[in-house]
Amino acid sequence: MVARARSGATERIAAALALSGVVVVLDQASKQAVVSLLGDGARVALVPGLDLALTYNTGVAFGALRDFGDTIGWLVAVTLVLLVAHFVRNADVPWLWLPVGAIVGGALGNLADRARIGAVIDFIDPVAWPAFNLADTAIVLGVAGFVVVSERAPRSLPKRGA
């Protein structure tokens, strides 16, 4: 029984790693395509209210904390370490691999931008919302999924007399 549980946890960790890799590849490929297609300041209307526009974000979500420089990268890295540690301890929770893989992949995609150019490349630009990218989408969906999976996860009950 213990071997089967460990095998399931190992498979979930592998699935999270694979999903993270897919998210990073898709994110970086989409950013490279947009950089190749659009020059700085160029804007292409996709549908009313949604444009492609190449922007560089030195902050975090929605441009917040722009003045924090390299501190943002370190905060993201520490948060990732804590998230991965939580996941490894709870890898037996069904479906937890999915949001963790999305969050880690999105964070690594954006960290790659920060390491390479000092800012995150954003290009999906809704008229009434700050620009974002595929990594941001993976992070937001991953956080929402993490909340749902965590709420549905079985809770271990304390033993009587303990």
Backbone as CSV, one residue per row, in Angstrom:
resi,resn,N_x,N_y,N_z,CA_x,CA_y,CA_z,C_x,C_y,C_z
1,MET,0.823,-1.197,0.000,0.000,0.000,0.000,0.869,1.263,0.000
2,VAL,1.925,1.264,0.819,2.813,2.419,0.879,3.531,2.599,-0.456
3,ALA,3.957,1.483,-1.067,4.642,1.566,-2.359,3.722,2.148,-3.422
4,ARG,2.448,1.759,-3.402,1.491,2.279,-4.380,1.282,3.780,-4.176
5,ALA,1.184,4.219,-2.920,1.010,5.646,-2.633,2.227,6.439,-3.111
6,ARG,3.425,5.891,-2.866,4.641,6.577,-3.317,4.702,6.634,-4.835
7,SER,4.288,5.542,-5.483,4.274,5.516,-6.941,3.322,6.573,-7.486
8,GLY,2.139,6.698,-6.878,1.177,7.715,-7.303,1.718,9.112,-7.097
9,ALA,2.384,9.333,-5.969,2.966,10.651,-5.696,4.073,10.958,-6.699
10,THR,4.890,9.962,-7.013,5.961,10.153,-7.994,5.389,10.499,-9.362
11,GLU,4.316,9.814,-9.744,3.669,10.110,-11.029,3.105,11.531,-11.045
12,ARG,2.539,11.968,-9.932,1.985,13.325,-9.871,3.083,14.382,-9.934
13,ILE,4.198,14.115,-9.281,5.329,15.047,-9.351,5.846,15.121,-10.786
14,ALA,5.952,13.971,-11.448,6.395,13.952,-12.847,5.410,14.706,-13.741
15,ALA,4.115,14.541,-13.486,3.097,15.247,-14.278,3.209,16.757,-14.077
16,ALA,3.437,17.186,-12.836,3.592,18.622,-12.562,4.820,19.175,-13.280
17,LEU,5.918,18.424,-13.252,7.132,18.862,-13.951,6.900,18.957,-15.456
18,ALA,6.208,17.960,-16.008,5.928,17.970,-17.449,5.056,19.167,-17.822
19,LEU,4.006,19.401,-17.045,3.132,20.541,-17.323,3.906,21.851,-17.207
20,SER,4.748,21.969,-16.200,5.574,23.177,-16.050,6.415,23.406,-17.297
21,GLY,7.020,22.341,-17.792,7.836,22.454,-18.999,7.035,22.900,-20.205
22,VAL,5.839,22.337,-20.365,4.975,22.725,-21.488,4.607,24.203,-21.388
23,VAL,4.252,24.651,-20.182,3.879,26.060,-19.991,5.056,26.975,-20.329
24,VAL,6.250,26.634,-19.867,7.430,27.466,-20.154,7.679,27.536,-21.659
25,VAL,7.624,26.392,-22.331,7.889,26.370,-23.777,6.854,27.204,-24.531
26,LEU,5.565,27.014,-24.225,4.518,27.789,-24.904,4.648,29.280,-24.612
27,ASP,4.935,29.610,-23.358,5.090,31.013,-22.973,6.249,31.662,-23.718
28,GLN,7.405,31.027,-23.682,8.585,31.616,-24.319,8.432,31.678,-25.839
29,ALA,7.822,30.661,-26.434,7.602,30.672,-27.887,6.644,31.796,-28.283
30,SER,5.588,31.980,-27.499,4.625,33.045,-27.825,5.277,34.418,-27.692
31,LYS,6.100,34.601,-26.678,6.781,35.886,-26.497,7.765,36.149,-27.633
32,GLN,8.497,35.118,-28.022,9.453,35.277,-29.125,8.727,35.628,-30.419
33,ALA,7.585,34.996,-30.656,6.805,35.286,-31.863,6.321,36.730,-31.862
34,VAL,5.837,37.191,-30.718,5.332,38.566,-30.638,6.469,39.571,-30.801
35,VAL,7.609,39.309,-30.193,8.758,40.207,-30.343,9.174,40.276,-31.815
36,SER,9.132,39.140,-32.507,9.493,39.117,-33.931,8.477,39.848,-34.796
37,LEU,7.204,39.737,-34.439,6.135,40.330,-35.252,5.911,41.812,-34.984
38,LEU,6.051,42.210,-33.730,5.722,43.585,-33.345,6.964,44.320,-32.873
39,GLY,7.096,45.551,-33.266,8.145,46.392,-32.712,7.619,47.056,-31.449
40,ASP,8.502,47.674,-30.704,8.070,48.402,-29.511,7.017,49.431,-29.891
41,GLY,5.947,49.439,-29.159,4.894,50.408,-29.387,3.892,50.016,-30.455
42,ALA,4.160,48.953,-31.208,3.211,48.517,-32.232,1.998,47.869,-31.573
43,ARG,0.872,47.992,-32.236,-0.380,47.463,-31.691,-1.184,46.872,-32.847
44,VAL,-1.703,45.657,-32.644,-2.541,45.004,-33.645,-3.864,44.656,-32.985
45,ALA,-4.953,45.162,-33.547,-6.283,44.855,-33.009,-6.674,43.445,-33.442
46,LEU,-6.987,42.591,-32.460,-7.443,41.232,-32.763,-8.956,41.208,-32.942
47,VAL,-9.639,41.688,-31.940,-11.097,41.853,-31.936,-11.354,43.144,-31.165
48,PRO,-12.541,43.721,-31.299,-12.799,44.950,-30.532,-12.541,44.739,-29.033
49,GLY,-11.682,45.568,-28.478,-11.375,45.497,-27.054,-10.201,44.610,-26.694
50,LEU,-9.578,43.962,-27.692,-8.440,43.083,-27.411,-7.372,43.274,-28.483
51,ASP,-6.203,43.733,-28.041,-5.095,43.994,-28.960,-3.892,43.133,-28.612
52,LEU,-3.001,42.993,-29.578,-1.651,42.504,-29.329,-0.771,43.738,-29.277
53,ALA,-0.036,43.900,-28.201,0.848,45.053,-28.060,2.041,44.635,-27.212
54,LEU,3.225,44.835,-27.719,4.444,44.457,-27.017,4.752,45.465,-25.918
55,THR,4.756,44.991,-24.676,5.099,45.841,-23.536,6.065,45.085,-22.629
56,TYR,6.763,45.826,-21.794,7.724,45.243,-20.860,7.325,45.647,-19.449
57,ASN,7.123,44.662,-18.604,6.646,44.884,-17.243,7.781,44.611,-16.263
58,THR,8.220,45.636,-15.543,9.268,45.449,-14.535,8.685,45.141,-13.165
59,GLY,7.369,45.187,-13.044,6.712,44.875,-11.779,6.225,43.436,-11.757
60,VAL,5.221,43.207,-10.935,4.577,41.890,-10.887,3.210,42.032,-11.540
61,ALA,2.257,41.281,-11.080,0.926,41.285,-11.681,0.398,42.705,-11.855
62,PHE,-0.005,43.003,-13.074,-0.621,44.283,-13.429,0.313,45.468,-13.190
63,GLY,1.613,45.214,-13.204,2.588,46.286,-13.068,2.851,46.742,-11.647
64,ALA,2.266,46.084,-10.668,2.489,46.477,-9.271,3.957,46.239,-8.884
65,LEU,4.434,46.977,-7.924,5.783,46.840,-7.354,6.904,47.090,-8.365
66,ARG,6.711,47.993,-9.282,7.716,48.273,-10.317,9.035,48.766,-9.753
67,ASP,9.008,49.410,-8.608,10.222,49.999,-8.050,11.036,49.023,-7.200
68,PHE,10.657,47.755,-7.175,11.337,46.803,-6.312,12.499,46.093,-6.991
69,GLY,12.714,46.307,-8.271,13.872,45.770,-8.987,14.057,44.275,-8.833
70,ASP,15.298,43.876,-8.524,15.642,42.458,-8.415,14.948,41.760,-7.256
71,THR,14.439,42.521,-6.308,13.744,41.927,-5.164,12.571,41.079,-5.628
72,ILE,11.910,41.495,-6.701,10.761,40.742,-7.204,11.180,39.338,-7.607
73,GLY,12.279,39.217,-8.325,12.763,37.899,-8.729,13.030,37.002,-7.537
74,TRP,13.633,37.567,-6.502,13.910,36.782,-5.300,12.624,36.381,-4.586
75,LEU,11.667,37.293,-4.510,10.383,36.956,-3.880,9.672,35.837,-4.634
76,VAL,9.700,35.912,-5.950,9.083,34.856,-6.763,9.812,33.535,-6.542
77,ALA,11.131,33.562,-6.513,11.907,32.339,-6.315,11.611,31.700,-4.960
78,VAL,11.556,32.503,-3.909,11.245,31.975,-2.572,9.832,31.405,-2.542
79,THR,8.890,32.105,-3.150,7.512,31.618,-3.205,7.445,30.290,-3.950
80,LEU,8.196,30.169,-5.036,8.222,28.906,-5.782,8.775,27.770,-4.936
81,VAL,9.841,28.025,-4.210,10.419,26.992,-3.341,9.394,26.536,-2.309
82,LEU,8.687,27.478,-1.697,7.665,27.124,-0.708,6.524,26.337,-1.343
83,LEU,6.101,26.736,-2.527,5.026,26.024,-3.219,5.446,24.601,-3.562
84,VAL,6.644,24.439,-4.090,7.125,23.105,-4.449,7.277,22.241,-3.201
85,ALA,7.771,22.803,-2.110,7.891,22.043,-0.858,6.517,21.588,-0.376
86,HIS,5.538,22.466,-0.436,4.165,22.103,-0.057,3.653,20.976,-0.950
87,PHE,3.899,21.087,-2.235,3.427,20.072,-3.176,4.083,18.724,-2.910
88,VAL,5.387,18.705,-2.703,6.084,17.438,-2.462,5.548,16.767,-1.200
89,ARG,5.255,17.563,-0.167,4.684,16.997,1.064,3.251,16.516,0.862
90,ASN,2.557,17.074,-0.113,1.143,16.749,-0.331,0.886,16.174,-1.720
91,ALA,1.877,15.531,-2.301,1.748,15.016,-3.668,0.701,13.917,-3.788
92,ASP,0.265,13.376,-2.658,-0.780,12.350,-2.700,-2.170,12.951,-2.915
93,VAL,-2.301,14.268,-2.830,-3.600,14.920,-3.038,-3.927,14.867,-4.532
94,PRO,-5.047,14.224,-4.880,-5.403,14.124,-6.298,-5.540,15.507,-6.942
95,TRP,-5.053,15.631,-8.124,-5.160,16.817,-8.976,-4.332,18.011,-8.517
96,LEU,-3.634,17.944,-7.395,-2.816,19.077,-6.965,-1.696,19.358,-7.968
97,TRP,-1.255,18.324,-8.664,-0.189,18.488,-9.656,-0.565,19.484,-10.745
98,LEU,-1.842,19.544,-11.096,-2.270,20.388,-12.212,-2.081,21.880,-11.916
99,PRO,-2.646,22.409,-10.825,-2.408,23.833,-10.562,-0.956,24.140,-10.211
100,VAL,-0.287,23.234,-9.516,1.117,23.485,-9.172,1.966,23.543,-10.439
101,GLY,1.730,22.626,-11.361,2.467,22.646,-12.629,2.243,23.933,-13.403
102,ALA,0.990,24.408,-13.410,0.673,25.654,-14.120,1.353,26.853,-13.459
103,ILE,1.284,26.928,-12.139,1.893,28.053,-11.415,3.411,28.056,-11.601
104,VAL,4.032,26.902,-11.402,5.491,26.822,-11.522,5.930,27.149,-12.950
105,GLY,5.240,26.597,-13.939,5.590,26.885,-15.331,5.447,28.358,-15.665
106,GLY,4.352,28.966,-15.215,4.149,30.393,-15.466,5.204,31.243,-14.785
107,ALA,5.500,30.918,-13.541,6.510,31.688,-12.807,7.888,31.543,-13.447
108,LEU,8.236,30.324,-13.864,9.536,30.122,-14.510,9.611,30.847,-15.856
109,GLY,8.505,30.870,-16.588,8.480,31.603,-17.857,8.752,33.083,-17.652
110,ASN,8.115,33.660,-16.649,8.336,35.085,-16.371,9.718,35.340,-15.766
111,LEU,10.194,34.415,-14.927,11.546,34.571,-14.373,12.601,34.515,-15.475
112,ALA,12.369,33.694,-16.485,13.310,33.621,-17.611,13.418,34.981,-18.294
113,ASP,12.277,35.658,-18.468,12.302,37.010,-19.050,13.108,37.959,-18.168
114,ARG,12.837,37.929,-16.874,13.537,38.833,-15.946,15.043,38.603,-15.990
115,ALA,15.438,37.326,-16.024,16.866,37.005,-16.046,17.510,37.451,-17.360
116,ARG,16.780,37.320,-18.448,17.322,37.621,-19.768,17.308,39.110,-20.100
117,ILE,16.182,39.802,-19.818,16.063,41.208,-20.247,15.698,42.174,-19.124
118,GLY,15.508,41.669,-17.906,15.219,42.550,-16.777,13.772,42.964,-16.643
119,ALA,12.899,42.384,-17.444,11.465,42.691,-17.395,10.704,41.523,-18.012
120,VAL,9.414,41.484,-17.763,8.559,40.437,-18.322,7.898,40.973,-19.592
121,ILE,7.913,40.171,-20.637,7.263,40.544,-21.896,5.771,40.253,-21.775
122,ASP,4.960,41.286,-21.929,3.502,41.158,-21.956,3.024,41.549,-23.344
123,PHE,1.950,40.920,-23.797,1.492,41.240,-25.154,-0.008,41.094,-25.368
124,ILE,-0.723,40.435,-24.497,-2.178,40.336,-24.614,-2.725,41.565,-23.904
125,ASP,-3.352,42.449,-24.660,-3.693,43.760,-24.118,-5.181,44.077,-24.263
126,PRO,-5.981,43.688,-23.263,-7.387,44.089,-23.281,-7.480,45.592,-23.010
127,VAL,-8.427,46.239,-23.619,-8.554,47.692,-23.484,-8.730,48.109,-22.027
128,ALA,-9.531,47.388,-21.280,-9.873,47.804,-19.914,-9.088,47.046,-18.843
129,TRP,-7.948,46.471,-19.200,-7.194,45.661,-18.246,-5.719,45.764,-18.595
130,PRO,-4.818,45.644,-17.624,-3.387,45.684,-17.952,-2.979,44.507,-18.859
131,ALA,-1.943,44.712,-19.641,-1.436,43.671,-20.542,-0.900,42.493,-19.728
132,PHE,-0.955,41.310,-20.335,-0.462,40.099,-19.686,0.056,39.145,-20.752
133,ASN,0.445,37.939,-20.338,0.998,36.949,-21.264,0.489,35.557,-20.899
134,LEU,0.961,34.533,-21.607,0.500,33.172,-21.333,0.946,32.681,-19.955
135,ALA,2.138,33.082,-19.525,2.608,32.688,-18.193,1.688,33.246,-17.112
136,ASP,1.283,34.500,-17.265,0.360,35.107,-16.299,-0.963,34.345,-16.262
137,THR,-1.440,33.950,-17.435,-2.690,33.192,-17.516,-2.550,31.865,-16.783
138,ALA,-1.428,31.177,-16.990,-1.193,29.903,-16.305,-1.147,30.101,-14.791
139,ILE,-0.518,31.175,-14.342,-0.432,31.446,-12.904,-1.817,31.705,-12.322
140,VAL,-2.602,32.555,-12.966,-3.937,32.885,-12.448,-4.827,31.644,-12.418
141,LEU,-4.841,30.882,-13.514,-5.644,29.653,-13.533,-5.116,28.646,-12.513
142,GLY,-3.791,28.591,-12.359,-3.198,27.686,-11.380,-3.574,28.045,-9.954
143,VAL,-3.549,29.323,-9.618,-3.931,29.752,-8.264,-5.398,29.422,-8.005
144,ALA,-6.262,29.690,-8.978,-7.683,29.351,-8.817,-7.847,27.844,-8.638
145,GLY,-7.145,27.068,-9.446,-7.205,25.613,-9.317,-6.647,25.125,-7.997
146,PHE,-5.589,25.759,-7.516,-4.988,25.388,-6.232,-6.001,25.562,-5.107
147,VAL,-6.733,26.665,-5.138,-7.755,26.916,-4.114,-8.832,25.837,-4.179
148,VAL,-9.316,25.540,-5.373,-10.374,24.533,-5.530,-9.890,23.164,-5.067
149,VAL,-8.717,22.742,-5.527,-8.191,21.427,-5.154,-7.930,21.363,-3.655
150,SER,-7.375,22.413,-3.085,-7.089,22.426,-1.646,-8.364,22.347,-0.820
151,GLU,-9.408,23.021,-1.270,-10.685,22.976,-0.546,-11.330,21.598,-0.618
152,ARG,-11.099,20.886,-1.690,-11.710,19.566,-1.872,-10.843,18.431,-1.342
153,ALA,-9.616,18.726,-0.971,-8.702,17.686,-0.496,-9.200,17.121,0.826
154,PRO,-9.089,15.797,0.984,-9.505,15.205,2.255,-8.624,15.713,3.392
155,ARG,-9.237,15.973,4.494,-8.512,16.447,5.676,-8.307,15.264,6.622
156,SER,-7.118,15.173,7.161,-6.898,14.127,8.156,-7.417,14.642,9.493
157,LEU,-8.141,13.792,10.167,-8.727,14.170,11.451,-7.748,13.870,12.574
158,PRO,-7.705,14.710,13.601,-6.821,14.415,14.733,-7.294,13.150,15.441
159,LYS,-6.337,12.383,15.941,-6.675,11.150,16.656,-7.284,11.489,18.004
160,ARG,-8.235,10.659,18.434,-8.856,10.871,19.750,-7.819,10.680,20.844
161,GLY,-7.903,11.515,21.827,-6.997,11.411,22.958,-5.633,12.026,22.688
162,ALA,-5.459,12.597,21.535,-4.153,13.181,21.211,-4.112,14.634,21.596
